[in-house]
């Protein structure tokens, strides 16, 4: 097994995706805070806490 090729095949997409994610979301909190939201919109802190649970429920 060629471990160097395997490591490169895994690390390049992970590192590249991380950089894209950092640059794509750098102003997202400011933008989300300025949006006009309805009264029933949940606070922004609920998404990181409840998001994984909702995704798990949808996968069932």
Buried (B, 14 or more C-beta within 10 A) or exposed (E): EEEEEEEEEEEEEEEEEEEEEEEEEEEEEEEEEEEEEEEEEEEEEEEEEEEEEEEEEEEE
